[in-house]
């Protein structure tokens, strides 16, 4: 049954072990990813209007129009077109993290928006359907130089090993940790915002093109990135947190080399964290800014690192892992 107002909530994620999901790479070689949904969300409210206008409120302002073509935000415009809603709607987006910050924000937004729009139409979609539809919009319609990692994590939630198959399918393997182990892993991780927004597409477009043109050096680097990410996954399966931390360092070195993910600001933050005792650090997502996380040997070290980075203008963001993916909070 169609609804008049719907609220969806969709988690952001921490990319714990890299993601070799860029389409031209995964289609040729297959890939892996390890990520965890966290209790930081994008919340989307959609409601019907008594007229045919479209009004969209979000962090950067407001857009409105009489037709879909009047809406400049491509994700909103294309999601509405895909679902078959052409007008008479208010859409509002609220986020728990800064814009363009490397936490899978575009994937979470697209999954959450589709979930809300379908629910407004009285239609329930499974996590896999939402992930595939969001990936279709981002990859095929909007031509983003990315993969399917963020959409799947946003839709499914939890701590997931994602396997990107060459035929385009994605295997979702949820990693179930006891409450004690989950808390232990959370206690080791410090999530920090660098203060710099960045565009994932801007960071990834060059790598995407080099992989698509089969540049040997880039392909070899992607192989190393994938293989190191698999070692991070295996360390988590074995609950060898020392190996987990060591391999994060190796992953970051490859990410810097292949993706050009670092800059002076990130280098300074990571150096300061390691000087205070952090074992390793990794920039979440494509890099270039946004969020980064540190693996610390204990909570005392975590507190020292947090304070040092706060003095440098990099705020810590406390978080917990969440098992739930995108969900409908309210519909009436």
Backbone bond lengths (Angstrom), bond angles and torsions (degrees), N, CA, C in turn:
res aa  C-N    CA-C-N  psi(-1)  N-CA   C-N-CA  omega(-1)  CA-C   N-CA-C  phi
1 X - - - 1.462 - - 1.532 109.68 -
2 X 1.327 116.46 132.77 1.458 121.38 179.28 1.525 110.44 -63.09
3 X 1.338 115.79 150.07 1.464 122.28 -177.95 1.518 110.58 -115.72
4 X 1.341 115.45 166.57 1.455 121.44 176.63 1.527 112.92 -99.88
5 X 1.334 116.61 -28.18 1.459 121.13 178.44 1.525 109.19 -148.02
6 X 1.324 116.32 138.44 1.469 122.43 -179.04 1.526 108.44 -139.10
7 X 1.334 115.81 141.65 1.465 121.89 173.78 1.526 108.44 -123.45
8 X 1.316 116.33 123.23 1.466 120.50 175.48 1.523 109.74 -111.17
9 X 1.336 115.65 152.92 1.467 122.38 177.17 1.520 108.28 -132.99
10 X 1.336 116.07 126.93 1.461 121.00 -174.19 1.520 109.56 -132.58
11 X 1.344 117.87 131.26 1.468 119.33 -175.70 1.521 113.43 -77.80
12 X 1.322 114.81 153.19 1.454 121.68 164.71 1.524 107.92 -87.26
13 X 1.327 116.44 177.85 1.459 118.44 -174.72 1.520 111.72 -141.50
14 X 1.327 114.74 157.41 1.457 122.11 167.99 1.528 107.07 -106.53
15 X 1.318 115.84 127.66 1.465 120.44 178.29 1.528 108.20 -85.63
16 X 1.330 116.41 96.54 1.468 121.56 -170.75 1.521 113.54 -76.53
17 X 1.322 116.85 -29.31 1.458 117.96 -173.21 1.511 114.01 -135.45
18 X 1.331 117.37 31.50 1.457 119.60 -177.97 1.516 111.21 70.55
19 X 1.311 116.09 167.68 1.468 120.86 178.08 1.520 108.72 -147.60
20 X 1.322 115.66 111.78 1.472 121.03 178.97 1.527 108.99 -93.20
21 X 1.361 114.87 60.39 1.467 120.74 -173.07 1.513 113.66 -108.79
22 X 1.342 118.65 2.52 1.459 118.59 177.29 1.519 109.41 -51.32
23 X 1.317 117.01 130.08 1.464 121.36 -169.37 1.532 113.65 -53.62
24 X 1.347 120.03 -50.34 1.475 117.56 -177.28 1.522 113.48 -64.86
25 X 1.343 117.32 -23.38 1.464 119.84 176.40 1.520 110.97 -81.72
26 X 1.330 116.73 -50.58 1.463 120.19 -177.11 1.525 111.81 -62.56
27 X 1.328 118.05 -35.27 1.461 120.51 -179.66 1.523 111.92 -67.58
28 X 1.319 116.69 -25.58 1.464 120.07 -178.54 1.526 112.87 -96.86
29 X 1.350 116.85 -37.44 1.455 120.12 -172.39 1.530 114.26 -120.95
30 X 1.320 118.28 -13.36 1.452 121.22 -170.65 1.522 109.93 77.09
31 X 1.315 116.63 160.79 1.460 119.30 -177.78 1.517 112.23 -153.37
32 X 1.328 115.21 174.78 1.462 122.31 179.81 1.525 110.13 -135.05
33 X 1.303 115.80 158.85 1.457 121.20 172.89 1.517 109.38 -150.49
34 X 1.319 116.29 150.66 1.463 122.15 174.53 1.517 107.25 -133.26
35 X 1.317 116.51 117.62 1.460 120.95 -179.29 1.512 110.50 -143.36
36 X 1.335 114.21 164.67 1.455 120.27 178.87 1.518 109.39 -135.72
37 X 1.322 116.47 130.59 1.457 121.22 172.88 1.521 109.01 -73.63
38 X 1.330 116.13 140.61 1.458 120.28 -179.12 1.529 110.14 -124.18
39 X 1.337 115.25 167.57 1.462 120.14 -176.19 1.527 112.09 -84.22
40 X 1.303 115.09 48.28 1.465 124.61 167.42 1.526 105.07 -122.95
41 X 1.346 116.55 131.10 1.465 119.13 -165.02 1.524 112.79 -132.99
42 X 1.337 113.96 159.69 1.457 121.46 160.74 1.529 106.50 -106.09
43 X 1.323 116.23 125.55 1.461 122.63 -179.88 1.522 108.08 -110.22
44 X 1.323 116.39 128.68 1.459 121.42 -176.60 1.523 109.49 -122.76
45 X 1.325 115.22 128.74 1.456 122.54 177.15 1.523 108.25 -111.11
46 X 1.329 116.57 127.31 1.468 120.80 174.28 1.528 107.84 -125.65
47 X 1.318 115.84 138.53 1.459 119.47 178.06 1.528 109.42 -148.16
48 X 1.299 114.48 151.41 1.457 119.93 -179.79 1.525 110.36 -76.48
49 X 1.332 115.20 148.02 1.450 122.49 176.91 1.535 110.22 -108.11
50 X 1.323 117.38 157.12 1.467 119.55 177.12 1.521 113.07 -76.90
51 X 1.343 117.09 -10.83 1.465 120.78 176.74 1.526 108.61 -116.95
52 X 1.318 117.54 -169.02 1.468 120.90 -176.85 1.531 113.00 -101.28
53 X 1.325 117.78 10.66 1.456 120.09 -179.41 1.526 111.48 -70.28
54 X 1.317 114.62 156.79 1.462 123.10 172.64 1.520 106.91 -116.51
55 X 1.330 117.54 123.34 1.460 122.22 179.46 1.522 108.56 -127.32
56 X 1.319 116.32 126.37 1.467 122.12 -178.30 1.525 109.42 -125.21
57 X 1.332 116.72 119.20 1.462 123.46 176.27 1.529 108.68 -106.96
58 X 1.335 116.86 132.67 1.463 120.27 176.34 1.515 109.28 -153.46
59 X 1.340 115.98 -176.92 1.464 120.19 -169.86 1.524 113.09 -59.52
60 X 1.331 117.17 -30.60 1.458 120.35 -175.78 1.523 113.61 -92.93
61 X 1.330 117.45 2.15 1.457 119.10 178.24 1.515 113.02 139.97
62 X 1.331 115.64 -145.52 1.454 122.03 -177.59 1.524 109.85 -138.94
63 X 1.320 115.37 143.98 1.459 121.62 172.32 1.516 107.97 -127.83
64 X 1.336 116.74 144.22 1.456 119.73 175.93 1.513 109.78 -150.69
65 X 1.314 114.85 156.61 1.451 119.77 179.84 1.511 111.65 -171.51
66 X 1.316 114.83 171.68 1.459 121.78 179.03 1.527 111.94 -91.21
67 X 1.352 115.67 -19.38 1.468 121.14 -177.26 1.530 109.43 -134.21
68 X 1.309 116.25 161.16 1.463 120.44 176.98 1.530 111.24 -56.93
69 X 1.322 116.67 -37.88 1.459 120.93 -177.06 1.525 111.88 -64.28
70 X 1.340 117.32 -17.92 1.463 120.52 178.73 1.526 112.47 -78.03
71 X 1.331 117.66 -16.06 1.469 121.72 -177.33 1.524 109.10 -88.04
72 X 1.329 115.70 116.35 1.461 120.49 -176.30 1.517 112.85 -77.89
73 X 1.322 117.55 -28.70 1.474 119.89 -177.78 1.532 108.87 -65.57
74 X 1.321 118.19 112.18 1.466 119.69 -171.86 1.522 114.07 -65.05
75 X 1.341 117.33 -34.05 1.458 119.83 -178.25 1.527 111.11 -68.17
76 X 1.317 116.46 -41.81 1.460 120.18 178.39 1.521 110.02 -66.40
77 X 1.319 116.26 -48.22 1.466 120.73 -178.13 1.532 111.55 -58.85
78 X 1.327 117.09 -48.03 1.463 119.84 -175.50 1.526 112.37 -74.55
79 X 1.337 117.68 -33.08 1.467 119.87 177.27 1.525 110.33 -66.18
80 X 1.329 117.31 -43.45 1.467 120.09 177.31 1.523 111.07 -61.61
81 X 1.317 115.48 -44.77 1.464 119.96 179.60 1.531 110.24 -60.87
82 X 1.328 116.94 -41.28 1.474 121.38 -178.50 1.523 111.50 -64.54
83 X 1.331 116.71 -42.02 1.465 120.85 -178.73 1.523 111.46 -76.63
84 X 1.334 116.66 -24.43 1.457 120.06 178.84 1.523 113.85 97.43
85 X 1.333 116.46 21.27 1.465 121.38 176.00 1.529 107.35 -101.66
86 X 1.315 117.41 118.74 1.459 120.77 -173.35 1.519 113.92 -107.93
87 X 1.330 118.88 -6.89 1.451 120.44 -179.97 1.513 111.18 175.82
88 X 1.344 115.47 -176.89 1.453 121.15 178.72 1.515 113.45 67.25
89 X 1.363 116.67 46.38 1.458 119.14 -173.98 1.526 111.21 -149.22
90 X 1.321 115.83 140.47 1.470 124.02 167.44 1.520 107.48 -103.87
91 X 1.327 116.38 135.89 1.462 122.34 176.21 1.523 107.64 -129.74
92 X 1.316 116.87 130.56 1.463 121.17 176.45 1.523 108.83 -132.20
93 X 1.331 115.78 136.57 1.464 122.32 -178.09 1.528 109.37 -120.50
94 X 1.344 115.57 132.23 1.465 122.17 178.68 1.522 108.58 -127.34
95 X 1.330 116.92 134.47 1.458 119.68 -174.95 1.524 111.82 -126.14
96 X 1.334 115.83 147.13 1.466 122.31 178.82 1.522 113.10 -90.75
97 X 1.326 117.81 -4.02 1.463 120.73 -177.95 1.521 109.07 -133.39
98 X 1.342 117.63 162.46 1.459 119.72 177.60 1.523 112.14 -63.80
99 X 1.303 115.15 155.69 1.460 123.40 179.81 1.526 110.97 -65.99
100 X 1.339 117.09 142.74 1.470 123.27 174.37 1.523 111.50 54.08
101 X 1.345 115.91 64.19 1.463 118.64 -170.69 1.527 114.76 -125.60
102 X 1.320 118.65 10.65 1.454 119.90 173.90 1.510 115.92 81.93
103 X 1.330 116.88 19.63 1.458 121.13 -179.07 1.534 111.72 -109.60
104 X 1.318 115.93 23.52 1.454 119.81 -179.68 1.514 113.08 74.99
105 X 1.340 116.73 32.24 1.460 120.50 -169.98 1.521 113.28 -65.26
106 X 1.327 118.66 -39.49 1.467 118.76 -178.95 1.522 110.81 -68.18
107 X 1.344 117.14 -38.86 1.458 120.08 177.18 1.510 111.97 -65.52
108 X 1.326 117.01 -43.07 1.463 120.51 178.71 1.522 110.98 -64.42
109 X 1.326 116.66 -43.00 1.462 120.18 179.42 1.536 110.87 -62.12
110 X 1.322 116.74 -45.33 1.462 119.68 -177.26 1.518 111.55 -66.23
111 X 1.327 117.06 -43.57 1.465 120.75 177.29 1.530 110.39 -62.06
112 X 1.338 116.88 -46.87 1.458 120.43 -178.70 1.515 112.91 -64.82
113 X 1.339 116.87 -38.73 1.458 120.38 178.65 1.521 111.12 -66.99
114 X 1.317 117.57 -45.81 1.467 120.20 177.68 1.526 110.91 -60.85
115 X 1.325 116.85 -42.85 1.460 120.85 179.47 1.531 110.49 -57.94
116 X 1.342 115.87 -44.98 1.464 120.14 -178.73 1.525 111.92 -68.70
117 X 1.332 116.62 -42.64 1.474 119.84 -178.42 1.525 111.42 -66.05
118 X 1.329 116.21 -41.28 1.473 118.51 177.56 1.522 110.47 -64.28
119 X 1.338 117.00 -42.48 1.467 120.35 179.60 1.526 110.96 -62.92
120 X 1.337 116.96 -37.70 1.463 120.28 176.81 1.528 110.30 -60.95
121 X 1.315 116.39 -32.40 1.468 121.92 178.56 1.527 112.61 -84.08
122 X 1.355 115.93 -0.73 1.460 119.97 179.05 1.505 114.16 83.25
123 X 1.334 117.33 20.85 1.473 121.58 -175.34 1.526 109.34 -118.79
124 X 1.347 115.52 130.00 1.466 121.50 176.12 1.523 109.42 -95.62
125 X 1.331 116.27 133.89 1.453 121.63 176.82 1.529 109.55 -117.64
126 X 1.330 116.17 140.90 1.466 121.38 177.83 1.529 109.49 -73.50
127 X 1.348 117.67 162.35 1.465 119.53 175.82 1.528 112.97 -54.89
128 X 1.316 117.63 -41.56 1.475 119.33 -179.69 1.525 111.12 -65.77
129 X 1.324 117.08 -40.84 1.462 119.49 178.21 1.518 110.98 -62.85
130 X 1.339 116.74 -43.96 1.455 119.71 178.79 1.526 111.36 -62.37
131 X 1.341 116.86 -42.96 1.460 120.68 -179.40 1.520 110.99 -63.05
132 X 1.322 117.44 -45.52 1.462 120.75 -178.12 1.527 111.44 -67.93
133 X 1.325 117.16 -39.36 1.465 119.54 179.45 1.527 111.01 -67.48
134 X 1.342 116.65 -41.74 1.462 119.65 177.66 1.527 110.69 -64.26
135 X 1.332 117.20 -41.77 1.463 120.95 177.83 1.526 110.50 -63.29
136 X 1.320 117.29 -39.82 1.466 120.80 177.73 1.527 110.61 -59.54
137 X 1.332 116.79 -45.84 1.463 119.69 -179.36 1.530 111.07 -63.87
138 X 1.334 116.74 -45.05 1.463 119.23 -176.57 1.531 112.38 -71.22
139 X 1.325 115.93 -43.48 1.467 119.99 -173.68 1.524 113.24 -84.10
140 X 1.321 116.47 -46.90 1.463 119.93 -171.75 1.521 113.81 -92.45
141 X 1.329 116.71 -36.07 1.459 119.87 -177.59 1.535 110.95 -89.31
142 X 1.335 116.65 -49.35 1.459 121.11 -176.76 1.527 113.35 -92.36
143 X 1.331 116.72 -6.71 1.469 123.20 173.57 1.532 112.65 58.59
144 X 1.323 117.82 37.62 1.463 121.05 176.94 1.531 109.78 -71.81
145 X 1.343 118.60 137.29 1.471 121.82 -177.72 1.526 111.25 -83.44
146 X 1.329 115.70 66.23 1.466 120.60 -173.47 1.516 108.94 -133.42
147 X 1.349 116.63 -156.65 1.453 123.04 175.34 1.514 109.72 -137.54
148 X 1.344 116.55 -155.28 1.463 121.02 -174.80 1.528 114.10 -104.67
149 X 1.316 116.46 6.65 1.458 121.19 -174.56 1.528 112.82 -59.38
150 X 1.333 117.27 -52.80 1.464 120.74 -171.71 1.522 112.39 -68.04
151 X 1.324 116.92 -38.88 1.467 119.96 -178.88 1.523 111.12 -65.56
152 X 1.336 116.99 -40.68 1.462 119.76 -179.34 1.521 111.57 -68.19
153 X 1.339 116.64 -41.81 1.457 118.55 -179.94 1.523 110.81 -65.06
154 X 1.345 116.60 -40.91 1.463 120.47 179.64 1.519 111.43 -63.55
155 X 1.309 117.03 -38.17 1.464 120.94 -177.14 1.523 112.28 -76.30
156 X 1.342 117.29 -38.33 1.465 120.70 -173.95 1.526 113.15 -93.29
157 X 1.347 118.29 -32.64 1.451 120.25 -176.06 1.515 112.40 70.24
158 X 1.337 115.99 -173.50 1.455 121.30 178.20 1.518 112.76 77.94
159 X 1.337 115.40 -173.85 1.460 122.73 170.28 1.517 105.96 -96.89
160 X 1.318 116.97 118.01 1.463 120.38 -170.12 1.514 112.55 -127.13
161 X 1.330 114.15 136.48 1.455 120.86 161.74 1.521 105.96 -93.41
162 X 1.323 116.29 121.28 1.454 121.39 179.61 1.526 108.64 -108.70
163 X 1.327 115.66 131.32 1.453 121.28 179.16 1.525 107.53 -113.12
164 X 1.333 115.79 118.30 1.460 121.59 -177.59 1.530 108.86 -96.68
165 X 1.321 116.01 109.73 1.449 121.63 -175.30 1.526 111.17 -85.30
166 X 1.316 115.06 157.63 1.461 119.37 -175.62 1.524 113.35 -67.35
167 X 1.321 117.22 -21.19 1.462 119.72 178.12 1.527 112.78 -85.06
168 X 1.339 117.19 4.17 1.450 121.39 178.88 1.513 114.00 95.29
169 X 1.328 117.59 -10.33 1.459 120.07 178.42 1.533 109.81 -74.57
170 X 1.327 115.20 160.21 1.466 121.01 179.76 1.520 108.96 -130.05
171 X 1.325 116.31 124.44 1.455 121.30 173.55 1.530 108.67 -90.76
172 X 1.317 116.04 131.15 1.458 121.88 -179.95 1.523 108.29 -109.27
173 X 1.332 116.50 113.98 1.451 121.68 -179.61 1.532 108.36 -115.54
174 X 1.321 116.20 100.63 1.462 118.96 -179.55 1.529 109.87 -73.16
175 X 1.327 115.12 135.19 1.458 121.55 178.24 1.526 107.23 -99.36
176 X 1.316 115.70 115.66 1.459 120.61 -177.15 1.524 109.87 -97.16
177 X 1.309 115.65 117.71 1.464 121.75 176.83 1.524 109.26 -109.28
178 X 1.313 115.97 147.44 1.461 119.43 173.64 1.521 108.92 -64.14
179 X 1.335 118.17 157.89 1.471 119.56 176.98 1.527 112.41 -54.14
180 X 1.326 117.36 -37.29 1.466 120.48 -179.03 1.529 111.09 -66.81
181 X 1.332 116.97 -43.77 1.461 120.04 179.53 1.528 111.18 -68.71
182 X 1.317 116.40 -38.63 1.462 119.54 178.24 1.524 110.16 -61.20
183 X 1.323 115.87 -44.32 1.470 120.07 178.34 1.528 111.16 -64.53
184 X 1.326 116.98 -38.54 1.459 120.73 179.15 1.520 110.98 -62.55
185 X 1.343 116.56 -44.05 1.460 119.94 179.39 1.530 110.49 -65.52
186 X 1.319 117.31 -42.92 1.470 120.80 176.89 1.525 110.95 -58.12
187 X 1.340 116.34 -40.80 1.463 120.49 -178.32 1.524 112.68 -65.66
188 X 1.323 116.83 -26.15 1.464 120.39 179.02 1.528 112.13 -80.32
189 X 1.318 118.19 -21.49 1.463 121.79 -170.23 1.524 111.43 -102.15
190 X 1.327 115.33 133.66 1.458 122.59 176.48 1.526 107.77 -119.94
191 X 1.317 116.08 118.35 1.463 122.33 -179.56 1.522 109.08 -98.66
192 X 1.324 116.47 128.08 1.465 121.93 -173.11 1.525 109.45 -134.26
193 X 1.342 115.91 140.14 1.464 120.22 175.14 1.528 109.26 -96.26
194 X 1.315 116.24 125.40 1.465 121.34 -175.62 1.522 112.81 -70.40
195 X 1.321 117.40 -18.88 1.462 121.09 -175.83 1.504 113.49 92.04
196 X 1.351 116.89 -1.03 1.461 120.89 -177.79 1.525 110.54 -116.59
197 X 1.339 118.89 113.92 1.461 119.52 170.93 1.523 109.76 -71.32
198 X 1.317 116.49 157.84 1.460 119.65 176.00 1.507 109.13 -157.42
199 X 1.321 116.92 160.05 1.461 123.68 178.97 1.516 109.65 -97.61
200 X 1.336 116.90 122.05 1.467 120.18 177.53 1.524 110.57 -61.26
201 X 1.332 116.53 -40.07 1.469 119.86 -179.19 1.522 111.26 -61.36
202 X 1.344 116.18 -38.91 1.461 119.48 179.83 1.526 111.15 -64.93
203 X 1.336 116.45 -37.19 1.468 120.61 -179.76 1.524 110.70 -73.28
204 X 1.329 117.06 -39.64 1.461 121.44 -170.34 1.530 114.66 -89.94
205 X 1.333 118.16 -19.02 1.467 119.47 -171.79 1.520 112.28 -59.85
206 X 1.334 116.91 -39.81 1.466 119.62 179.88 1.525 110.97 -65.86
207 X 1.345 116.68 -44.23 1.473 120.34 179.10 1.521 109.97 -63.78
208 X 1.336 116.49 -43.27 1.461 121.78 178.96 1.534 110.20 -55.24
209 X 1.337 116.39 -47.35 1.470 120.41 -179.10 1.523 111.43 -66.02
210 X 1.337 116.72 -40.63 1.465 119.42 -179.22 1.526 111.25 -65.86
211 X 1.324 116.74 -38.85 1.465 119.74 177.31 1.522 110.12 -68.33
212 X 1.336 116.43 -42.31 1.469 120.22 -179.92 1.524 111.43 -60.59
213 X 1.335 116.02 -33.10 1.471 120.19 178.74 1.525 111.85 -93.27
214 X 1.325 116.56 10.78 1.456 124.32 173.08 1.536 112.40 57.14
215 X 1.328 115.43 44.15 1.456 119.87 174.76 1.527 108.75 -63.21
216 X 1.334 118.90 120.78 1.477 121.30 -172.52 1.529 113.09 -59.02
217 X 1.325 117.94 -41.80 1.458 120.57 -177.90 1.524 111.40 -65.96
218 X 1.334 116.28 -40.45 1.459 119.97 179.54 1.525 110.98 -68.85
219 X 1.335 116.47 -41.26 1.473 120.31 178.53 1.524 110.03 -61.63
220 X 1.334 117.15 -43.69 1.468 120.57 179.95 1.525 109.85 -63.18
221 X 1.325 116.73 -40.63 1.456 120.14 177.55 1.515 112.35 -64.59
222 X 1.322 116.99 -39.50 1.460 120.75 177.28 1.527 110.76 -64.63
223 X 1.327 117.06 -36.62 1.476 119.83 175.69 1.531 109.92 -60.13
224 X 1.330 116.60 -45.57 1.463 120.09 -179.75 1.526 110.92 -65.34
225 X 1.316 115.79 -38.82 1.463 120.82 178.35 1.531 110.25 -62.35
226 X 1.328 116.48 -45.91 1.472 120.85 178.65 1.524 111.00 -63.51
227 X 1.335 117.62 -46.57 1.468 121.05 -176.52 1.526 111.60 -65.66
228 X 1.331 116.54 -38.41 1.469 119.41 177.97 1.520 110.15 -68.32
229 X 1.339 116.76 -39.16 1.456 120.10 175.53 1.515 112.04 -60.23
230 X 1.325 116.93 -37.21 1.467 120.39 177.70 1.525 110.86 -66.17
231 X 1.336 117.25 -32.86 1.473 119.61 176.85 1.532 110.70 -69.24
232 X 1.333 116.81 -35.31 1.464 119.86 174.92 1.529 109.75 -62.23
233 X 1.328 116.32 -43.99 1.470 121.20 178.85 1.520 110.34 -60.97
234 X 1.337 116.70 -45.18 1.457 120.03 -178.72 1.522 111.65 -64.97
235 X 1.330 116.74 -37.46 1.465 120.11 178.10 1.527 110.50 -62.88
236 X 1.334 117.03 -37.68 1.464 120.03 178.09 1.521 110.37 -68.34
237 X 1.327 116.99 -42.37 1.463 120.44 177.41 1.526 110.71 -59.52
238 X 1.334 116.44 -40.01 1.468 121.12 -178.92 1.534 112.47 -81.92
239 X 1.296 116.74 -3.45 1.466 124.29 -174.06 1.530 110.82 51.38
240 X 1.341 114.11 46.42 1.456 122.28 175.47 1.524 106.64 -105.72
241 X 1.329 116.51 84.49 1.452 120.26 -173.03 1.527 112.23 -70.07
242 X 1.318 117.84 -24.80 1.465 119.99 175.16 1.526 109.95 -64.29
243 X 1.341 117.05 -45.76 1.466 121.01 177.08 1.522 110.80 -66.52
244 X 1.320 116.43 -36.31 1.463 121.23 176.90 1.527 109.58 -56.36
245 X 1.328 117.01 -49.97 1.457 121.37 -179.40 1.518 113.11 -64.23
246 X 1.342 116.69 -42.38 1.474 119.80 -179.61 1.518 111.18 -61.64
247 X 1.312 116.45 -43.51 1.459 120.03 -176.62 1.526 112.73 -71.36
248 X 1.329 117.56 -23.84 1.462 119.31 173.54 1.525 110.35 -63.19
249 X 1.328 116.70 -39.24 1.466 119.67 176.54 1.524 111.38 -61.34
250 X 1.326 116.06 -45.05 1.464 120.04 179.18 1.519 111.13 -62.83
251 X 1.322 115.80 -39.30 1.464 120.58 179.91 1.528 110.62 -63.35
252 X 1.334 116.36 -41.55 1.457 120.36 -179.51 1.527 111.43 -65.35
253 X 1.320 117.69 -38.70 1.460 120.24 178.94 1.522 111.03 -62.62
254 X 1.323 116.72 -39.82 1.474 120.21 178.37 1.523 110.35 -70.50
255 X 1.329 116.43 -40.85 1.458 120.40 -179.90 1.531 110.70 -60.70
256 X 1.313 117.31 -42.40 1.463 120.56 177.66 1.524 110.60 -61.58
257 X 1.325 116.18 -42.39 1.458 121.18 -176.39 1.527 111.86 -67.64
258 X 1.320 116.55 -46.22 1.464 120.31 -172.39 1.523 112.34 -86.09
259 X 1.333 116.54 -42.54 1.458 120.64 -174.29 1.533 113.26 -95.51
260 X 1.330 117.56 -11.96 1.454 118.83 -174.32 1.513 111.17 61.38
261 X 1.343 116.16 43.01 1.469 122.02 -167.49 1.517 114.65 -82.05
262 X 1.335 118.00 -9.74 1.455 118.79 -174.24 1.523 111.68 -106.18
263 X 1.321 114.85 173.72 1.461 123.68 174.70 1.528 106.84 -160.52
264 X 1.320 116.70 -179.24 1.462 119.60 -175.14 1.528 111.90 -60.09
265 X 1.331 116.71 -41.70 1.461 120.51 -178.49 1.531 110.90 -62.60
266 X 1.323 117.36 -48.09 1.465 120.27 -179.66 1.523 110.92 -65.19
267 X 1.323 116.61 -40.77 1.475 120.02 178.34 1.527 110.56 -59.68
268 X 1.328 116.96 -41.80 1.465 120.75 -179.52 1.526 111.39 -65.90
269 X 1.329 116.65 -42.78 1.461 120.04 179.62 1.525 111.22 -64.18
270 X 1.328 116.64 -44.46 1.463 120.12 -179.04 1.534 110.44 -65.94
271 X 1.320 116.75 -42.08 1.470 119.74 178.33 1.523 111.06 -61.84
272 X 1.330 116.51 -41.89 1.467 119.89 179.85 1.518 111.14 -64.91
273 X 1.336 117.19 -39.64 1.461 120.56 178.57 1.512 112.22 -64.44
274 X 1.319 116.49 -41.53 1.464 120.05 -179.22 1.528 110.98 -71.47
275 X 1.325 117.21 -32.71 1.469 120.07 176.96 1.529 111.13 -63.10
276 X 1.344 116.57 -28.83 1.476 121.19 178.64 1.507 112.35 -91.03
277 X 1.331 118.44 5.17 1.452 120.32 171.92 1.505 116.98 113.56
278 X 1.351 120.03 -1.71 1.462 121.09 176.76 1.531 109.68 -62.38
279 X 1.310 116.32 139.85 1.460 121.38 -179.38 1.518 110.85 -76.06
280 X 1.317 116.64 -41.51 1.460 121.05 -175.27 1.511 109.55 -156.76
281 X 1.339 114.87 169.59 1.455 121.31 178.19 1.520 108.56 -148.62
282 X 1.319 115.81 152.59 1.460 121.62 178.02 1.519 107.83 -148.50
283 X 1.323 115.87 133.97 1.463 120.21 175.20 1.516 108.07 -80.10
284 X 1.325 116.32 131.87 1.455 120.48 -176.82 1.523 110.76 -75.33
285 X 1.314 116.26 132.43 1.454 120.50 178.10 1.513 112.02 79.44
286 X 1.331 115.89 -146.91 1.462 121.11 -172.77 1.516 113.02 -72.00
287 X 1.334 117.23 -22.91 1.456 120.01 -179.40 1.521 111.79 92.63
288 X 1.344 114.86 -169.16 1.451 120.23 -177.43 1.516 113.24 88.15
289 X 1.327 117.58 -7.31 1.457 123.28 -177.37 1.509 108.80 158.57
290 X 1.326 116.13 -152.86 1.455 120.35 177.08 1.517 112.37 70.20
291 X 1.337 114.94 -141.28 1.467 121.63 -176.00 1.523 111.53 -94.16
292 X 1.313 115.69 151.58 1.453 122.57 168.48 1.524 107.38 -137.19
293 X 1.323 115.75 157.74 1.461 118.15 176.55 1.518 110.12 -131.20
294 X 1.321 113.74 150.49 1.460 122.41 -179.28 1.519 109.20 -113.80
295 X 1.328 115.53 143.69 1.459 121.71 171.34 1.521 106.86 -101.30
296 X 1.330 115.48 116.80 1.465 121.77 -175.96 1.527 109.90 -110.97
297 X 1.339 118.09 147.29 1.467 120.54 -176.59 1.528 113.54 -70.69
298 X 1.344 117.51 -24.26 1.465 120.30 -178.63 1.527 108.55 -160.71
299 X 1.327 115.95 170.63 1.462 120.18 -175.74 1.529 112.38 -69.75
300 X 1.338 117.80 -29.74 1.458 120.24 177.97 1.530 110.40 -64.25
301 X 1.334 115.77 -44.22 1.464 119.92 177.08 1.523 110.43 -65.11
302 X 1.309 115.89 -40.13 1.467 120.61 178.34 1.528 110.84 -57.13
303 X 1.315 116.91 -41.54 1.464 121.16 179.58 1.534 110.99 -66.84
304 X 1.327 117.30 -40.20 1.464 120.87 178.86 1.531 110.69 -64.44
305 X 1.332 115.85 -43.29 1.465 120.27 179.07 1.528 110.07 -63.80
306 X 1.328 115.62 -43.94 1.461 120.40 -179.15 1.520 111.26 -59.23
307 X 1.333 117.04 -44.49 1.457 120.92 -178.73 1.529 111.28 -66.02
308 X 1.331 116.17 -42.32 1.465 120.05 -179.54 1.524 110.92 -62.21
309 X 1.326 116.62 -42.38 1.457 120.33 -178.59 1.528 111.00 -72.19
310 X 1.337 116.91 -33.78 1.466 119.86 175.72 1.524 110.13 -61.38
311 X 1.327 116.72 -38.62 1.465 120.84 177.78 1.530 111.45 -64.15
312 X 1.350 116.43 -20.72 1.462 121.34 178.60 1.531 111.72 -96.59
313 X 1.323 116.06 6.58 1.463 119.71 177.73 1.509 114.80 86.30
314 X 1.339 117.71 15.76 1.466 122.23 179.32 1.536 108.44 -109.25
315 X 1.323 115.98 108.46 1.462 120.91 -173.40 1.525 112.02 -82.50
316 X 1.338 116.10 137.21 1.464 121.23 174.44 1.529 109.58 -78.26
317 X 1.317 116.16 144.45 1.463 123.09 177.96 1.533 108.62 -119.82
318 X 1.332 118.55 97.67 1.465 120.01 176.71 1.534 110.04 -58.08
319 X 1.322 116.00 146.46 1.460 119.92 -179.22 1.517 110.11 -155.42
320 X 1.312 114.64 162.87 1.461 122.99 167.81 1.517 108.06 -131.30
321 X 1.320 116.41 153.90 1.463 120.08 174.33 1.532 109.27 -70.71
322 X 1.313 115.83 149.53 1.461 120.09 176.39 1.522 109.84 -129.80
323 X 1.317 115.57 140.26 1.460 120.54 -178.07 1.524 112.54 -82.24
324 X 1.325 116.87 -20.49 1.462 119.75 -173.38 1.512 112.06 -88.49
325 X 1.326 115.51 138.97 1.440 121.36 171.31 1.520 109.45 -91.02
326 X 1.315 116.77 -155.66 1.462 120.94 -178.28 1.524 110.42 -59.31
327 X 1.340 115.94 134.60 1.456 119.41 -178.62 1.518 109.79 -145.03
328 X 1.325 115.63 160.01 1.451 123.08 176.43 1.528 108.06 -92.28
329 X 1.330 115.82 116.28 1.459 120.67 179.72 1.521 111.94 -81.22
330 X 1.331 116.07 -33.63 1.468 119.57 -175.15 1.524 109.00 -155.20
331 X 1.307 116.80 140.78 1.460 122.84 176.15 1.517 109.17 -151.50
332 X 1.306 116.90 128.64 1.465 120.31 -179.40 1.523 110.38 -151.00
